[in-house]
């Protein structure tokens, strides 16, 4: 797996999107299949954008499974 954050759309309809979220670096790799509403997908994209800009902690609590991303060297 290539290092970074990767999103792949698996399936969608007018209400729900199924994605695979994969993350990896030199020390970690993980993958999760997630169902999102279209609004949740926009929230996730905006959160990732803000995270990359500000190295802030991203927490999306409206998802069925919460995703928490913390920059290296910080605790959350």
Secondary structure, DSSP 8 states (H G I E B T S, - for coil): --SEEEEEEEEE-SSEEEEEEEEE-SS-EEEEEEEEEHHHHHHHHHHHHHHHHH---EEETTSSS-EEE--TT---
